[in-house]
Amino acid sequence: MLKYLTLFAIVAISLSSCKSDPAGPASVVYVQPKLGSVFTFDEYRADSITGLPVPGHRDTSVQTVLQTGIPWMGKTNVMKVVTIAGKTNDTSYINFETNNDISTLYDANKGQWITFPISSKITNSIVLSDTIETGHGVSRETKITLAASYVDNETMVVKGQSINVIKIQKLATQTITTSGVSTIDSLLTFGYFAPSLGYTSKIDQPISTDRFGTKAEGLLSTLIDFNLK
């Protein structure tokens, strides 16, 4: 579950509470959480039928800001965050772009970043992999893409207080093409970012159904505590 949470970990955003026009300009000011800021999340897998937490798959994760403003993998203004959940840990890197969008390192081996269009509101997509296999006169191409797009501004409750949040959609798509015939599977995830807290407040991967009608568990990670420095 760390993969879904850290992919959306993000720095502070200050903007108007009214809904923005995705095609229009936006006034965005970034306020990076300081070294030592800590964010605690309740996260669990959601049963594909009931939507309730799956027994044995609920945990608390803690994200801590370790470094800010560092160069990393081709970027120059990066924040380093470590996430600890149970006996596992993960490290994420978030960069402030010059156009006021924000990018997260997705594949360290390739130096591949995914940009979240917080300011531009323009959907950004990357190709994670694109392979072709041939055999017995048949060609099979498997292509996996990831797209991030702005959805809208909403409100949610964190620690009993109603706060403004920014909703971002992440869509992963796998397309398999064999002899000119394509099949497509996709996975949708939403991230909610709270400007007043300077961090993500929720990650929601809804229960999904594949092209065969098989349902897959959902994932939910919700901010339950924080300590801003």
Residue pairs with C-beta under 8 A, 6 or more apart in sequence:
1 43
1 45
1 59
1 61
1 85
1 219
1 221
2 61
2 83
2 85
2 88
2 90
3 90
4 189
4 203
4 205
4 219
4 221
5 41
5 43
5 61
5 63
5 83
5 200
5 203
5 221
6 63
6 81
6 83
6 90
6 91
6 92
6 104
7 92
7 104
7 106
7 114
7 170
7 189
8 104
8 116
8 168
8 170
8 189
8 191
8 193
8 200
8 203
9 63
9 81
9 83
9 92
9 94
9 104
9 199
9 200
10 94
10 102
10 104
10 116
10 118
10 191
10 193
10 199
10 200
11 30
11 31
11 32
11 33
11 79
11 94
11 96
11 102
11 198
11 199
12 30
12 31
12 32
12 33
12 195
12 197
12 198
12 199
13 28
13 29
13 30
13 31
13 102
13 118
13 166
13 193
13 195
13 198
14 28
14 29
14 30
14 31
14 195
15 26
15 27
15 28
15 29
15 153
15 166
15 195
16 26
16 27
16 153
17 153
17 164
18 153
19 152
19 153
20 26
20 121
20 150
20 152
20 153
21 121
22 121
22 122
22 150
23 121
24 121
26 119
26 120
26 121
28 100
28 118
28 119
30 96
30 100
30 102
31 198
32 68
32 69
32 79
32 96
32 198
33 65
33 68
33 79
33 198
33 199
33 228
33 229
34 65
34 68
34 228
34 229
35 65
35 66
35 67
35 68
35 229
36 64
36 65
36 229
37 64
37 65
37 198
37 199
37 226
37 227
37 228
37 229
38 62
38 63
38 64
38 65
38 226
38 227
39 62
39 63
39 64
39 197
39 199
39 200
39 223
39 225
39 226
39 227
40 60
40 61
40 62
40 63
40 223
40 224
40 225
40 226
41 60
41 61
41 62
41 63
41 221
41 222
41 223
41 224
42 58
42 60
42 221
42 222
42 224
43 58
43 59
43 60
43 61
43 85
43 203
43 219
43 220
43 221
43 222
44 53
44 54
44 57
44 58
44 59
44 219
44 220
45 53
45 54
45 57
45 58
45 217
45 218
45 219
46 52
46 53
46 54
46 207
46 217
46 218
46 219
46 220
47 53
47 54
47 217
48 207
48 215
48 216
48 217
48 218
49 215
51 207
51 218
54 217
59 85
59 86
60 85
60 224
61 83
61 84
61 85
61 221
62 83
62 84
62 85
63 81
63 82
63 83
63 199
64 81
64 82
64 84
65 79
65 80
65 81
65 229
66 80
66 81
66 82
67 78
67 79
67 80
68 79
68 80
69 77
69 78
69 79
70 78
70 79
70 80
71 78
72 78
72 80
72 93
72 95
72 105
73 93
73 105
73 108
73 111
73 113
74 111
74 113
75 93
75 95
75 103
75 105
75 113
76 95
77 95
77 96
78 93
78 94
78 95
79 93
79 94
79 95
79 96
80 91
80 92
80 93
81 91
81 92
81 93
81 94
82 89
82 90
82 91
82 92
83 89
83 90
83 91
83 92
92 104
92 105
93 104
93 105
94 102
94 103
94 104
94 105
95 102
95 103
95 104
95 105
95 113
96 102
97 103
97 115
99 119
99 120
100 118
100 119
100 120
101 115
101 116
101 117
101 118
101 119
101 120
101 124
102 115
102 116
102 118
103 113
103 114
103 115
103 116
104 113
104 114
104 116
105 111
105 112
105 113
106 112
106 113
106 114
106 126
106 128
106 146
107 128
112 126
112 128
113 126
114 124
114 126
114 146
114 148
114 170
115 124
115 148
116 124
116 148
116 168
116 191
117 123
117 124
117 148
117 149
117 150
117 168
118 150
118 166
118 168
118 193
121 150
123 147
123 148
123 149
123 150
124 147
124 148
124 149
125 145
125 146
125 147
125 148
126 145
126 146
127 143
127 144
127 145
128 144
128 145
128 146
128 172
129 142
129 143
129 144
130 141
130 142
130 143
130 144
131 141
131 142
131 143
132 139
132 140
132 141
132 142
133 139
133 140
133 141
133 142
134 140
138 178
138 179
139 178
139 179
140 176
140 177
140 178
141 175
141 176
141 177
141 178
142 174
142 175
142 176
143 174
143 175
143 176
143 177
144 172
144 173
144 174
144 175
145 172
145 173
145 175
146 170
146 171
146 172
146 173
147 170
147 171
147 173
148 168
148 169
148 170
148 171
149 168
149 169
149 171
150 166
150 167
150 168
150 169
151 167
151 168
151 169
151 190
152 167
153 164
153 165
153 166
153 167
154 164
154 165
154 166
154 167
154 192
155 162
155 163
155 164
155 165
156 162
156 163
156 165
156 192
156 194
156 201
156 202
157 163
158 194
158 197
158 201
158 223
159 224
159 225
159 226
163 194
163 196
163 197
163 201
164 194
164 195
164 196
165 192
165 193
165 194
165 195
165 201
165 202
166 192
166 193
166 195
167 190
167 191
167 192
168 190
168 191
168 192
168 193
169 188
169 189
169 190
170 188
170 189
170 190
170 191
171 186
171 187
171 188
171 189
172 186
172 187
172 188
172 189
173 184
173 185
173 186
173 187
174 184
174 185
174 186
175 182
175 183
175 184
176 182
176 183
176 184
183 211
184 211
185 210
185 211
187 205
187 208
188 205
188 206
188 208
189 203
189 204
189 205
189 219
190 202
190 203
190 204
190 205
190 206
191 200
191 202
191 203
191 204
192 200
192 201
192 202
192 203
192 204
193 199
193 200
193 201
194 200
194 201
194 223
197 223
197 226
197 228
198 228
199 223
199 226
200 223
201 222
201 223
202 220
202 221
202 222
202 223
203 219
203 220
203 221
204 218
204 219
204 220
204 221
205 218
205 219
205 220
206 218
207 215
207 216
207 217
207 218
208 215
208 216
208 218
209 215
209 216
210 216
